[in-house]
Amino acid sequence: MSIDKSVNEILKGVGGPKNVNSLVHCYTRLRFTLKDDSIPDDKKIENIDGVMGVNRASGQYQIIIGNDVADYFKKLEPKLSQTGTSDDADANQNKGNLWDRFVKLITSAILPVIPAIIAGGLVKVLLSILNLTGLVTTNTVNYRIINAIGDAPFYFLPILVAFYCARHFKVNVPLAVGIVGVLLYPDFVSLLAKGNVHLFGIPVYSSTYSSSIIPSILIIFVMSYIEPLVDKVIPKMTKAFLEPLVELIIMAPLAIIILGPIGNILSVWLTSGIQFVYDKVGIVAVVLFAGFYALIVLTGLHQGFAPIILQNIATMGFDPFMMAACLASNISQGGAALAVALKTKNPKLKATALGAGISAIFGGVTEPALFGVNLRLKKPLYSAMLSAGITGIFIGIFKLKSYVVVSPGVLSLGMFIGGKGFANFIIAIISTIIALILSFVFTLPFWKEENVVAKDISTKNMTDEDQITVKGISETIASPLVGKFENLEDVPDVTFSKKLIGDGIAIEPTEGKVVAPFDGVVESLFPTGHAIGLKSNDGIELLIHLGLETVNLKGKYFEAHVKQDDVVKKGQVLITFDLDKIKAAGYNMISPVVITNMNEIKDIEVNKDLKEVDDETTVMIANA
C-alpha cells in the first residue's frame, strides 16, 4: 500500500479534517489533538499499512509510524483544515491537567522547531571539521558565511518559537512574530548593549534575547489573554486596523519592560541551575539520567526535556549531559535487542529484535526496541538500563557534551564534535562502544527464552479440576475490583493492549476499593496510590493499575491501606479511591490487572466469558 492510501485511511480513521484541531509529529509518532477522541477505532487504525500502533496520552491521539513519520506528516498536513480557531478547538486545547497542557505546548510549539536547530547545529559541526582540518580558516569570508548559515536558526530561535506558540495559543500569528521580533531588532539590540535604557521613564532591563525560548513562550502566553480582551472592546467596523494596533501598543511595551526580562532571567536560572547540579554531582546525574532514561521514555516525560536541552545549547553552546546520557541509553537498548535477536529461536522475534536493535543503535530511534522487545521480555530492559548507567560513569568522568539536538545514535555522532579538537568526539565513540558491548554481554546470559502462551477459557467448563495442572503450580487469581470485566486488548493504552508488560485482563470498577486477589506480599506500591504490585506465595507477580494516566493526580483521591513488603491475605483491602471524583476529573478508570513475570510461567487461562466481577470471581489461572 502506498503512503498516500495509508494517509487517507488514517485521516478517515481519526474522523476527517473537521475532527482534527492540530497535528504535529516527533521522531516516530503522528500526534493528533482531536475534537472528539472517541471517534477513532484503534484496531482499525492499527491495521492500516505502515502503522505500528496507537497510543492515547496527554490529550493526544498518537499514531506510531516509525522512521517514515515525516513523510506521512507532509502528506497529511495539506489535507487538514487550517482554521483552527473554533470554540471547540479552544476548549480542547485547555483540556487536561497542567502536565497534559505542558506536553501539548512542547509537542506543538517546541518540537516543530527542532529540525531547524538540528540542521543549523550540523552545519556548525561541519564548519568545525573544516576548520580543524585547515580547509576553512576563521579569518575568511567562507567561514563567516557558513557560520551565519549555522547560527541563523539559533539566533532567530525566539521567532521560530513565537510562530508555533502563536498557533498553539490561537493568537494572531504575524502580530505575535512581530512583537517578539522587537526583541531582536538591530537598533533595539544596540540600545540594550549600551545600557541605561528607559521607555517613557521606565527602565528597560538590558538583556540578549537571541537564541532564547522562554521569553517567547511567556510573551505569547500573556498575549493569548490580552487578544480576546482587545477583541471585545474594539468596535467591529474598526477591528481590521485598530485591533492589531491596540494589541501591538499593549504587548510590545509589556514584552520589552516585563515579560522579556522575566523570561530571560528564568532562562539564566534554568541553565545555571543545571550547570550547578552538574558541577556538584555530575557523575551521579549522568548515571541516574542514563540508567532511568528508558523509563522516562515509557512515561512520555522525555518530551519535557526538549526545551531545557534547546535552552542549554542556545545559552551555553552545548548540553552538559542530557544528550550524552541519551546516547548511553539508546545504544544500550539497541545492544540488548541485538542480543535477543542472536539468542532467540523464534523467527518472528528474531526479525523484530534485529530491526529494532539496528534502528536504536544507528538511528537513535528506540521505540521498536523498547516497546517491541526489551519491555515485553523485561530482563533485556534491565540489562540495558544497567549498561546505560555504567556507561554514564564513563561519560560523567570525561564530561561528554553535545553540541546539537538530535536523537543520539551512530549516524548522528557528529553531534558531539565541538570545543577544541576531536577529544569530545572520541569520548562519544568510546561511550558508544562501551554501551553496546555491556548491554549485549549483560543480556545474553541474563535473558532466557520462555514459551509463553495465552489461552481463553469458558466459565461453563471451569471446574475445580481445571484449576489443577499436572506440572508445576496453578495459581487462581480472583478479581481485585468490583465492576465490569474487559479484555486487556481493549484498554486504550498501547502499553497494556499490546501486552508489552504482561498478559491479563482489565476491569471497569463500579466501587472504589481494591482487595488482594490472592495470599502474598506487596512488592511495590506507587507513592501516588494509583498502582500496586503484588507477588503471590507461589511467585506470580501481578500489577493492578487503577485507571489510565491517573499518576497525574499525584495521589489525590487515592488512599493506600498497606505499605511495601506487607504480607496480605486474599480479600484484604489494599487501596480505596474516590471513583466519582476521579471520573469527574476526566480520567478513564478502566484498570488493567496484569501478570508481569510471564517469562517465568508456562501459560495463563483468562476467563473471557465474564461480564460482571467481584472479589469472589476467578478471573485468571496462572500455570507455572
Secondary structure by P-SEA (a helix, b strand, c coil): ccaaaaaaaaaaaacccccccccccccccccccccccccccaaaaaacccccccccccccbbbbbccaaaaaaaacccccccccccaaaaaaaacccaaaaaaaaaacccccaaaaaaaaaaaaaaaaaaaaacccccccaaaaaaaaaaaccccaaaaaaaaaaaaaacccaaaaaaaaaccccaaaaaaaaacccccccbbbbbcccccccaaaaaaaaaaaaaaaaaaaaccccccccaaaaaaaaaccccccccaaaaaaaaaaaaaaaaaaaaaacaaaaaaaaaaaaaaaaaacccccaaaaaaaaaaaccccccaaaaaaaaaaaaaaaaaaaaaccccaaaaaaaaaaaaaaacccccccccccccccaaaaaaaaaaaaaaaaaaaaaacccccccccccccccccccccccaaaaaaaaaaaaaaaaaaaaaaaccbbbbbcccccccccccccccccccccbbbbbccccbbbbbbcccccccccccccccccccccccccccccccccccccccccccbbbbbcccbbbbbbbccccccccccccccccccccccccccccccccaaaaaaaacccccccccccccccccbbbbcccccccccccccccccc
